[in-house]
Amino acid sequence: MTFPQDPHESPAPQGRPPSGSSMPPPDPSVLQSLIRPRPVQVAFVLWMIYVGISLVVLVLGAVMVNDATRSVGVEGSLAAEQMRGAAVVTLVLTLILIVATGLVALPMRNGANWARIVLTVLAALVIIGTLLSLPGLDQRAEAGGLGVAHGTLSMLSVLPVVAALVSMYRSESNSFFRS
């Protein structure tokens, strides 16, 4: 059974509650948790820059290894094949780590604290690896232009990692990851 509507009362617009009932305004803390803070956005972009630089370094490394195996001696020699095999394994593992870094940065961007922790561990490994590779810079310089480019980009790739690390732990970022 339906009741007739009072002719003096206008019907409620579609999608809105009737005038007698009102929805409470949204809680500002809920709205804040939905908005991605700028430092988190910056950290994501910096991780993507690191991934891009690392891919270029990987390609340069592959070219350098190919040149180095040719200079070892006869193509197909045991030393050249061992060198090439070790290089392929290293390049594949490095590519997996680079792709994993990019993939973990995506949930970090959306507020996943576990992703921030994983990226923190990766950042520590990148920083330690960069420091450990400093003594080998002179060997890269002896390799010529590719070696210099490889060494320079390898050293520069740590900069966006450090900046992303700082950005991920700023106060705005901390509150975003806690919510």
MDTraj code that builds the backbone (N, CA, C; nanometers):
import mdtraj as md
import numpy as np

residues = "MET THR PHE PRO GLN ASP PRO HIS GLU SER PRO ALA PRO GLN GLY ARG PRO PRO SER GLY SER SER MET PRO PRO PRO ASP PRO SER VAL LEU GLN SER LEU ILE ARG PRO ARG PRO VAL GLN VAL ALA PHE VAL LEU TRP MET ILE TYR VAL GLY ILE SER LEU VAL VAL LEU VAL LEU GLY ALA VAL MET VAL ASN ASP ALA THR ARG SER VAL GLY VAL GLU GLY SER LEU ALA ALA GLU GLN MET ARG GLY ALA ALA VAL VAL THR LEU VAL LEU THR LEU ILE LEU ILE VAL ALA THR GLY LEU VAL ALA LEU PRO MET ARG ASN GLY ALA ASN TRP ALA ARG ILE VAL LEU THR VAL LEU ALA ALA LEU VAL ILE ILE GLY THR LEU LEU SER LEU PRO GLY LEU ASP GLN ARG ALA GLU ALA GLY GLY LEU GLY VAL ALA HIS GLY THR LEU SER MET LEU SER VAL LEU PRO VAL VAL ALA ALA LEU VAL SER MET TYR ARG SER GLU SER ASN SER PHE PHE ARG SER".split()
xyz = np.array([
    [0.0842, -0.1165, 0.0000],
    [0.0000, 0.0000, 0.0000],
    [0.0890, 0.1231, 0.0000],
    [0.0614, 0.2160, -0.0863],
    [0.1395, 0.3383, -0.0931],
    [0.0556, 0.4541, -0.0440],
    [0.1231, 0.5487, 0.0165],
    [0.0551, 0.6669, 0.0666],
    [0.0722, 0.7790, -0.0330],
    [-0.0309, 0.8556, -0.0516],
    [-0.0161, 0.9682, -0.1448],
    [0.0789, 1.0716, -0.0859],
    [0.1494, 1.1359, -0.1742],
    [0.2459, 1.2368, -0.1314],
    [0.1745, 1.3689, -0.1100],
    [0.2196, 1.4417, -0.0087],
    [0.1625, 1.5727, 0.0194],
    [0.1925, 1.6640, -0.0993],
    [0.0937, 1.7278, -0.1565],
    [0.1183, 1.8126, -0.2737],
    [0.2084, 1.9320, -0.2444],
    [0.2211, 1.9721, -0.1182],
    [0.3059, 2.0863, -0.0829],
    [0.4518, 2.0465, -0.0624],
    [0.4794, 1.9163, -0.0494],
    [0.6166, 1.8684, -0.0267],
    [0.6737, 1.8226, -0.1607],
    [0.7866, 1.8764, -0.1949],
    [0.8487, 1.8368, -0.3219],
    [0.9229, 1.7055, -0.3021],
    [0.9263, 1.6199, -0.4049],
    [0.9976, 1.4931, -0.3909],
    [1.1483, 1.5164, -0.3787],
    [1.2145, 1.4245, -0.3110],
    [1.3613, 1.4351, -0.2947],
    [1.4277, 1.4117, -0.4292],
    [1.5287, 1.4914, -0.4633],
    [1.6006, 1.4690, -0.5890],
    [1.6649, 1.3306, -0.5882],
    [1.6762, 1.2738, -0.7045],
    [1.7370, 1.1414, -0.7175],
    [1.8813, 1.1438, -0.6684],
    [1.9190, 1.0403, -0.5930],
    [2.0570, 1.0285, -0.5471],
    [2.0863, 1.1053, -0.4194],
    [1.9894, 1.1794, -0.3696],
    [2.0101, 1.2558, -0.2460],
    [1.9120, 1.2077, -0.1406],
    [1.9528, 1.2152, -0.0149],
    [1.8589, 1.1746, 0.0899],
    [1.7461, 1.2766, 0.1012],
    [1.6303, 1.2349, 0.1495],
    [1.5206, 1.3302, 0.1690],
    [1.5640, 1.4423, 0.2627],
    [1.4952, 1.5548, 0.2529],
    [1.5364, 1.6736, 0.3284],
    [1.5319, 1.6519, 0.4789],
    [1.4493, 1.5611, 0.5258],
    [1.4404, 1.5363, 0.6682],
    [1.5632, 1.4648, 0.7223],
    [1.6347, 1.3883, 0.6391],
    [1.7534, 1.3168, 0.6864],
    [1.8755, 1.3711, 0.6142],
    [1.9802, 1.3844, 0.6854],
    [2.1028, 1.4338, 0.6221],
    [2.2178, 1.3401, 0.6558],
    [2.3053, 1.3241, 0.5616],
    [2.4236, 1.2406, 0.5844],
    [2.5289, 1.3257, 0.6524],
    [2.6009, 1.2671, 0.7456],
    [2.7058, 1.3460, 0.8119],
    [2.8188, 1.3747, 0.7130],
    [2.8867, 1.4861, 0.7310],
    [2.9997, 1.5151, 0.6417],
    [3.1091, 1.4108, 0.6618],
    [3.1867, 1.3825, 0.5563],
    [3.2922, 1.2819, 0.5698],
    [3.3982, 1.3245, 0.6704],
    [3.4520, 1.2261, 0.7378],
    [3.5568, 1.2489, 0.8370],
    [3.6841, 1.2963, 0.7654],
    [3.7435, 1.4097, 0.8057],
    [3.8637, 1.4603, 0.7382],
    [3.9810, 1.3617, 0.7418],
    [3.9912, 1.2818, 0.8477],
    [4.1030, 1.1872, 0.8535],
    [4.0870, 1.0775, 0.7489],
    [3.9612, 1.0397, 0.7202],
    [3.9372, 0.9399, 0.6151],
    [3.9729, 0.9987, 0.4793],
    [3.9301, 1.1226, 0.4556],
    [3.9647, 1.1873, 0.3289],
    [4.1154, 1.2006, 0.3133],
    [4.1846, 1.2356, 0.4195],
    [4.3301, 1.2532, 0.4139],
    [4.3993, 1.1220, 0.3792],
    [4.3459, 1.0104, 0.4294],
    [4.4095, 0.8817, 0.4018],
    [4.3914, 0.8406, 0.2563],
    [4.2898, 0.8956, 0.1896],
    [4.2666, 0.8624, 0.0495],
    [4.3533, 0.9450, -0.0448],
    [4.4037, 1.0565, 0.0051],
    [4.4853, 1.1455, -0.0776],
    [4.6318, 1.1068, -0.0616],
    [4.6967, 1.0805, -0.1733],
    [4.8377, 1.0412, -0.1711],
    [4.9233, 1.1663, -0.1474],
    [5.0043, 1.1662, -0.0413],
    [5.0886, 1.2836, -0.0141],
    [5.1944, 1.3024, -0.1228],
    [5.2326, 1.4252, -0.1415],
    [5.3325, 1.4579, -0.2431],
    [5.4643, 1.3823, -0.2234],
    [5.5167, 1.3683, -0.1000],
    [5.6420, 1.2932, -0.0843],
    [5.6314, 1.1479, -0.1317],
    [5.5145, 1.0875, -0.1189],
    [5.4966, 0.9500, -0.1666],
    [5.4976, 0.9489, -0.3194],
    [5.4322, 1.0480, -0.3803],
    [5.4342, 1.0583, -0.5269],
    [5.5766, 1.0802, -0.5768],
    [5.6491, 1.1669, -0.5082],
    [5.7885, 1.1949, -0.5459],
    [5.8731, 1.0688, -0.5320],
    [5.8543, 0.9956, -0.4225],
    [5.9297, 0.8712, -0.4019],
    [5.9032, 0.7729, -0.5150],
    [5.7777, 0.7618, -0.5567],
    [5.7441, 0.6708, -0.6667],
    [5.8161, 0.7119, -0.7952],
    [5.8115, 0.8395, -0.8272],
    [5.8787, 0.8884, -0.9486],
    [6.0296, 0.8631, -0.9393],
    [6.0872, 0.8864, -0.8229],
    [6.2310, 0.8629, -0.8048],
    [6.2663, 0.7147, -0.8218],
    [6.1809, 0.6252, -0.7724],
    [6.2056, 0.4822, -0.7929],
    [6.1975, 0.4471, -0.9411],
    [6.1057, 0.5100, -1.0135],
    [6.0955, 0.4837, -1.1576],
    [6.2178, 0.5386, -1.2322],
    [6.2703, 0.6511, -1.1862],
    [6.3938, 0.7049, -1.2450],
    [6.5082, 0.6070, -1.2207],
    [6.5155, 0.5536, -1.0993],
    [6.6182, 0.4535, -1.0692],
    [6.6040, 0.3321, -1.1606],
    [6.4821, 0.2851, -1.1803],
    [6.4595, 0.1700, -1.2681],
    [6.5074, 0.2023, -1.4099],
    [6.4757, 0.3215, -1.4589],
    [6.5187, 0.3612, -1.5932],
    [6.6699, 0.3675, -1.6063],
    [6.7350, 0.4314, -1.5112],
    [6.8818, 0.4396, -1.5132],
    [6.9419, 0.2998, -1.5050],
    [6.8859, 0.2160, -1.4202],
    [6.9385, 0.0801, -1.4029],
    [6.9258, -0.0019, -1.5307],
    [6.8177, 0.0179, -1.6038],
    [6.8027, -0.0540, -1.7308],
    [6.9080, -0.0097, -1.8315],
    [6.9370, 0.1197, -1.8343],
    [7.0422, 0.1698, -1.9240],
    [7.1769, 0.1124, -1.8817],
    [7.2051, 0.1109, -1.7520],
    [7.3303, 0.0541, -1.7002],
    [7.3385, -0.0939, -1.7357],
    [7.2270, -0.1637, -1.7276],
    [7.2237, -0.3067, -1.7617],
    [7.2593, -0.3283, -1.9088],
    [7.2029, -0.2480, -1.9970],
    [7.2332, -0.2605, -2.1404],
    [7.3803, -0.2294, -2.1654],
    [7.4305, -0.1224, -2.1042],
    [7.5731, -0.0893, -2.1197],
    [7.6611, -0.2021, -2.0683],
    [7.6229, -0.2616, -1.9564],
    [7.6989, -0.3738, -1.9010],
    [7.6992, -0.4929, -1.9948],
    [7.5857, -0.5198, -2.0571],
    [7.5785, -0.6319, -2.1523],
    [7.6694, -0.6082, -2.2719],
    [7.6708, -0.4858, -2.3214],
    [7.7590, -0.4523, -2.4353],
    [7.9047, -0.4648, -2.3935],
    [7.9374, -0.4165, -2.2739],
    [8.0759, -0.4248, -2.2263],
    [8.1197, -0.5699, -2.2086],
    [8.0304, -0.6548, -2.1580],
    [8.0644, -0.7964, -2.1397],
    [8.0868, -0.8621, -2.2751],
    [8.0036, -0.8286, -2.3707],
    [8.0200, -0.8845, -2.5050],
    [8.1548, -0.8442, -2.5639],
    [8.1913, -0.7176, -2.5473],
    [8.3220, -0.6709, -2.5956],
    [8.4361, -0.7400, -2.5206],
    [8.4190, -0.7579, -2.3901],
    [8.5245, -0.8199, -2.3087],
    [8.5449, -0.9662, -2.3467],
    [8.4364, -1.0377, -2.3765],
    [8.4517, -1.1793, -2.4131],
    [8.5203, -1.1932, -2.5481],
    [8.5004, -1.0982, -2.6346],
    [8.5716, -1.1010, -2.7632],
    [8.7211, -1.0767, -2.7449],
    [8.7542, -0.9925, -2.6481],
    [8.8950, -0.9590, -2.6288],
    [8.9717, -1.0657, -2.5519],
    [8.8996, -1.1596, -2.4896],
    [8.9656, -1.2656, -2.4126],
    [9.0494, -1.3540, -2.5043],
    [9.0043, -1.3719, -2.6212],
    [9.0802, -1.4584, -2.7125],
    [8.9887, -1.5182, -2.8146],
    [9.0127, -1.6409, -2.8460],
    [8.9384, -1.7096, -2.9501],
    [8.7923, -1.7232, -2.9061],
    [8.7017, -1.6845, -2.9966],
    [8.5594, -1.6999, -2.9698],
    [8.5305, -1.8482, -2.9492],
    [8.4567, -1.8813, -2.8463],
    [8.4273, -2.0214, -2.8174],
    [8.5267, -2.0854, -2.7221],
    [8.6289, -2.0117, -2.6802],
    [8.7237, -2.0681, -2.5843],
    [8.6557, -2.0850, -2.4491],
    [8.7127, -2.1695, -2.3662],
    [8.6544, -2.1970, -2.2357],
    [8.6446, -2.0698, -2.1511],
    [8.7494, -1.9885, -2.1511],
    [8.7488, -1.8650, -2.0713],
    [8.6395, -1.7695, -2.1189],
    [8.6252, -1.7554, -2.2495],
    [8.5233, -1.6657, -2.3038],
    [8.3834, -1.7168, -2.2712],
    [8.3638, -1.8481, -2.2813],
    [8.2325, -1.9061, -2.2529],
    [8.1976, -1.8964, -2.1043],
    [8.2961, -1.9166, -2.0174],
    [8.2716, -1.9030, -1.8737],
    [8.2374, -1.7590, -1.8388],
    [8.3109, -1.6675, -1.8986],
    [8.2868, -1.5261, -1.8743],
    [8.1470, -1.4872, -1.9230],
    [8.1112, -1.5332, -2.0415],
    [7.9800, -1.5021, -2.0974],
    [7.8690, -1.5653, -2.0125],
    [7.8861, -1.6882, -1.9686],
    [7.7855, -1.7554, -1.8862],
    [7.7630, -1.6847, -1.7539],
    [7.8715, -1.6470, -1.6886],
    [7.8600, -1.5746, -1.5614],
    [7.7920, -1.4393, -1.5839],
    [7.8251, -1.3752, -1.6941],
    [7.7660, -1.2446, -1.7237],
    [7.6164, -1.2569, -1.7510],
    [7.5772, -1.3600, -1.8226],
    [7.4347, -1.3787, -1.8527],
    [7.3560, -1.4005, -1.7239],
    [7.4087, -1.4845, -1.6347],
    [7.3409, -1.5083, -1.5065],
    [7.3299, -1.3778, -1.4280],
    [7.4370, -1.3017, -1.4234],
    [7.4369, -1.1746, -1.3513],
    [7.3377, -1.0772, -1.4137],
    [7.3362, -1.0682, -1.5449],
    [7.2449, -0.9757, -1.6130],
    [7.0988, -1.0152, -1.5903],
    [7.0690, -1.1439, -1.5943],
    [6.9313, -1.1887, -1.5732],
    [6.8878, -1.1598, -1.4294],
    [6.9726, -1.1900, -1.3330],
    [6.9385, -1.1616, -1.1930],
    [6.9207, -1.0115, -1.1698],
    [7.0060, -0.9329, -1.2319],
    [6.9950, -0.7872, -1.2186],
    [6.8643, -0.7382, -1.2801],
    [6.8288, -0.7913, -1.3949],
    [6.7029, -0.7526, -1.4595],
    [6.5837, -0.7897, -1.3711],
    [6.5876, -0.9053, -1.3097],
    [6.4798, -0.9470, -1.2197],
    [6.4681, -0.8490, -1.1025],
    [6.5808, -0.8099, -1.0454],
    [6.5781, -0.7145, -0.9336],
    [6.5255, -0.5778, -0.9763],
    [6.5630, -0.5346, -1.0956],
    [6.5166, -0.4044, -1.1450],
    [6.3654, -0.4067, -1.1645],
    [6.3158, -0.5118, -1.2289],
    [6.1716, -0.5239, -1.2518],
    [6.0971, -0.5367, -1.1182],
    [6.1517, -0.6148, -1.0261],
    [6.0889, -0.6303, -0.8943],
    [6.0819, -0.4962, -0.8215],
    [6.1849, -0.4165, -0.8335],
    [6.1843, -0.2840, -0.7700],
    [6.0708, -0.1992, -0.8251],
    [6.0576, -0.1981, -0.9567],
    [5.9478, -0.1224, -1.0172],
    [5.8115, -0.1736, -0.9754],
    [5.7973, -0.3057, -0.9668],
    [5.6690, -0.3641, -0.9279],
    [5.6360, -0.3387, -0.7809],
    [5.7367, -0.3371, -0.6952],
    [5.7125, -0.3113, -0.5522],
    [5.6821, -0.1630, -0.5288],
    [5.7327, -0.0767, -0.6154],
    [5.7050, 0.0664, -0.6005],
    [5.5569, 0.0976, -0.6228],
    [5.4882, 0.0166, -0.7009],
    [5.3459, 0.0421, -0.7268],
    [5.2606, 0.0316, -0.6001],
    [5.2689, -0.0783, -0.5239],
    [5.1905, -0.0805, -0.3995],
    [5.2394, 0.0216, -0.2953],
    [5.3682, 0.0542, -0.2988],
    [5.4175, 0.1585, -0.2074],
    [5.3450, 0.2892, -0.2366],
    [5.3263, 0.3174, -0.3631],
    [5.2583, 0.4395, -0.4052],
    [5.1156, 0.4444, -0.3521],
    [5.0549, 0.3262, -0.3335],
    [4.9169, 0.3195, -0.2859],
    [4.9068, 0.3023, -0.1351],
    [5.0197, 0.3115, -0.0647],
    [5.0160, 0.3117, 0.0808],
    [5.0488, 0.1804, 0.1483],
    [5.0997, 0.0823, 0.0745],
    [5.1351, -0.0464, 0.1350],
    [5.2667, -0.0323, 0.2115],
    [5.2588, -0.0438, 0.3427],
    [5.3788, -0.0275, 0.4252],
    [5.4792, -0.1393, 0.4003],
    [5.4325, -0.2612, 0.3713],
    [5.5247, -0.3717, 0.3425],
    [5.6117, -0.3376, 0.2215],
    [5.5542, -0.2681, 0.1228],
    [5.6303, -0.2298, 0.0039],
    [5.7355, -0.1251, 0.0396],
    [5.7008, -0.0352, 0.1301],
    [5.7985, 0.0648, 0.1746],
    [5.9146, -0.0038, 0.2450],
    [5.8861, -0.1067, 0.3242],
    [5.9923, -0.1797, 0.3943],
    [6.0807, -0.2544, 0.2943],
    [6.0194, -0.3196, 0.1969],
    [6.0964, -0.3909, 0.0938],
    [6.1847, -0.2931, 0.0170],
    [6.1299, -0.1778, -0.0196],
    [6.2093, -0.0779, -0.0918],
    [6.3215, -0.0216, -0.0045],
    [6.2992, -0.0138, 0.1246],
    [6.4044, 0.0310, 0.2154],
    [6.5205, -0.0679, 0.2152],
    [6.4879, -0.1975, 0.2177],
    [6.5929, -0.3003, 0.2120],
    [6.6657, -0.2932, 0.0776],
    [6.5910, -0.2780, -0.0311],
    [6.6539, -0.2661, -0.1632],
    [6.7427, -0.1420, -0.1703],
    [6.6963, -0.0326, -0.1095],
    [6.7770, 0.0900, -0.1086],
    [6.9080, 0.0666, -0.0349],
    [6.9009, -0.0027, 0.0771],
    [7.0240, -0.0326, 0.1522],
    [7.1187, -0.1165, 0.0670],
    [7.0640, -0.2151, -0.0048],
    [7.1486, -0.2985, -0.0920],
    [7.2103, -0.2170, -0.2059],
    [7.1334, -0.1256, -0.2623],
    [7.1860, -0.0406, -0.3705],
    [7.2978, 0.0477, -0.3175],
    [7.2764, 0.1080, -0.2021],
    [7.3779, 0.1977, -0.1444],
    [7.5041, 0.1194, -0.1110],
    [7.4897, 0.0034, -0.0475],
    [7.6063, -0.0788, -0.0129],
    [7.6771, -0.1258, -0.1403],
    [7.5990, -0.1708, -0.2387],
    [7.6583, -0.2152, -0.3659],
    [7.7342, -0.1046, -0.4364],
    [7.6797, 0.0154, -0.4311],
    [7.7477, 0.1295, -0.4937],
    [7.8785, 0.1596, -0.4218],
    [7.8755, 0.1575, -0.2904],
    [7.9987, 0.1832, -0.2143],
    [8.1037, 0.0752, -0.2410],
    [8.0590, -0.0499, -0.2511],
    [8.1539, -0.1590, -0.2776],
    [8.2107, -0.1552, -0.4186],
    [8.1387, -0.0928, -0.5109],
    [8.1876, -0.0867, -0.6490],
    [8.2805, 0.0314, -0.6761],
    [8.2970, 0.1196, -0.5779],
    [8.3848, 0.2360, -0.5980],
    [8.5272, 0.1978, -0.6387],
    [8.5882, 0.0958, -0.5778],
    [8.7252, 0.0613, -0.6194],
    [8.7364, 0.0163, -0.7656],
    [8.6278, -0.0311, -0.8251],
    [8.6331, -0.0783, -0.9632],
    [8.6127, 0.0297, -1.0678],
    [8.5963, 0.1542, -1.0249],
    [8.5728, 0.2619, -1.1216],
    [8.6908, 0.2821, -1.2164],
    [8.8118, 0.2645, -1.1658],
    [8.9283, 0.2839, -1.2524],
    [8.9318, 0.1792, -1.3636],
    [8.8873, 0.0568, -1.3355],
    [8.8828, -0.0459, -1.4400],
    [8.7791, -0.0104, -1.5460],
    [8.6676, 0.0464, -1.5033],
    [8.5661, 0.0873, -1.6006],
    [8.6186, 0.2001, -1.6882],
    [8.6948, 0.2905, -1.6279],
    [8.7510, 0.4013, -1.7050],
    [8.8481, 0.3497, -1.8101],
    [8.9224, 0.2434, -1.7773],
    [9.0153, 0.1856, -1.8737],
    [8.9423, 0.1181, -1.9893],
    [8.8159, 0.0826, -1.9693],
    [8.7383, 0.0157, -2.0739],
    [8.6948, 0.1125, -2.1836],
    [8.7166, 0.2395, -2.1638],
    [8.6821, 0.3369, -2.2670],
    [8.5515, 0.4073, -2.2376],
    [8.4921, 0.4616, -2.3420],
    [8.3708, 0.5429, -2.3285],
    [8.2549, 0.4696, -2.2652],
    [8.2323, 0.3442, -2.3061],
    [8.1231, 0.2672, -2.2467],
    [8.1463, 0.2439, -2.0978],
    [8.2695, 0.2164, -2.0631],
    [8.3023, 0.1934, -1.9226],
    [8.2808, 0.3170, -1.8380],
    [8.3178, 0.4325, -1.8924],
    [8.2979, 0.5589, -1.8206],
    [8.1482, 0.5864, -1.8047],
    [8.0723, 0.5661, -1.9125],
    [7.9276, 0.5884, -1.9059],
    [7.8638, 0.4918, -1.8056],
    [7.9063, 0.3664, -1.8100],
    [7.8533, 0.2653, -1.7175],
    [7.8845, 0.3021, -1.5730],
    [8.0084, 0.3375, -1.5454],
    [8.0481, 0.3744, -1.4098],
    [7.9775, 0.4992, -1.3596],
    [7.9670, 0.5990, -1.4481],
    [7.9018, 0.7248, -1.4092],
    [7.7541, 0.7026, -1.3786],
    [7.6861, 0.6319, -1.4674],
    [7.5437, 0.6066, -1.4442],
    [7.5212, 0.5177, -1.3223],
    [7.6104, 0.4222, -1.3012],
    [7.5988, 0.3367, -1.1827],
    [7.6084, 0.4200, -1.0554],
    [7.7029, 0.5126, -1.0544],
    [7.7188, 0.5974, -0.9360],
    [7.6021, 0.6949, -0.9218],
    [7.5535, 0.7485, -1.0329],
    [7.4432, 0.8444, -1.0268],
    [7.3109, 0.7777, -0.9889],
    [7.2980, 0.6490, -1.0164],
    [7.1715, 0.5804, -0.9879],
    [7.1404, 0.5745, -0.8384],
    [7.2400, 0.5915, -0.7558],
    [7.2160, 0.5881, -0.6122],
    [7.1459, 0.7165, -0.5644],
    [7.1583, 0.8254, -0.6391],
    [7.0980, 0.9523, -0.5963],
    [6.9448, 0.9456, -0.5875],
    [6.8750, 0.8976, -0.6923],
    [6.7294, 0.8893, -0.6753],
    [6.6875, 0.7895, -0.5673],
    [6.7695, 0.6880, -0.5433],
    [6.7372, 0.5904, -0.4394],
    [6.7424, 0.6567, -0.3014],
    [6.8467, 0.7319, -0.2760],
    [6.8589, 0.8007, -0.1465],
    [6.7463, 0.9030, -0.1307],
    [6.7177, 0.9779, -0.2372],
    [6.6103, 1.0777, -0.2301],
    [6.4745, 1.0103, -0.2095],
    [6.4510, 0.8961, -0.2743],
    [6.3249, 0.8232, -0.2561],
    [6.3129, 0.7713, -0.1132],
    [6.4240, 0.7241, -0.0602],
    [6.4256, 0.6736, 0.0767],
    [6.3872, 0.7842, 0.1752],
    [6.4460, 0.9006, 0.1583],
    [6.4136, 1.0146, 0.2450],
    [6.2666, 1.0531, 0.2283],
    [6.2215, 1.0564, 0.1040],
    [6.0840, 1.0969, 0.0755],
    [5.9820, 0.9981, 0.1328],
    [6.0147, 0.8697, 0.1317],
    [5.9223, 0.7683, 0.1839],
    [5.9048, 0.7777, 0.3352],
    [6.0009, 0.8416, 0.4032],
    [5.9950, 0.8465, 0.5501],
    [5.9695, 0.9869, 0.6044],
    [5.9266, 1.0790, 0.5205],
    [5.8879, 1.2113, 0.5707],
    [5.7602, 1.1978, 0.6534],
    [5.7301, 1.2970, 0.7340],
    [5.6160, 1.2863, 0.8263],
    [5.4836, 1.2656, 0.7524],
    [5.4634, 1.3342, 0.6393],
    [5.3393, 1.3155, 0.5632],
    [5.3287, 1.1721, 0.5122],
    [5.4434, 1.1167, 0.4714],
    [5.4464, 0.9801, 0.4217],
    [5.4178, 0.8819, 0.5348],
    [5.4772, 0.9054, 0.6494],
    [5.4549, 0.8157, 0.7629],
    [5.3080, 0.8057, 0.7986],
    [5.2385, 0.9181, 0.8037],
    [5.0949, 0.9141, 0.8376],
    [5.0149, 0.8446, 0.7279],
    [5.0551, 0.8597, 0.6031],
    [4.9875, 0.7928, 0.4917],
    [5.0037, 0.6409, 0.5025],
    [5.1229, 0.5947, 0.5363],
    [5.1467, 0.4510, 0.5460],
    [5.0831, 0.3909, 0.6714],
    [5.0592, 0.4718, 0.7747],
    [4.9958, 0.4228, 0.8961],
    [4.8449, 0.4070, 0.8788],
    [4.7865, 0.4857, 0.7887],
    [4.6403, 0.4816, 0.7757],
    [4.5918, 0.3666, 0.6907],
])
top = md.Topology()
chain = top.add_chain()
for i, resn in enumerate(residues, 1):
    res = top.add_residue(resn, chain, resSeq=i)
    for name in ("N", "CA", "C"):
        top.add_atom(name, md.element.get_by_symbol(name[0]), res)
traj = md.Trajectory(xyz[None], top)
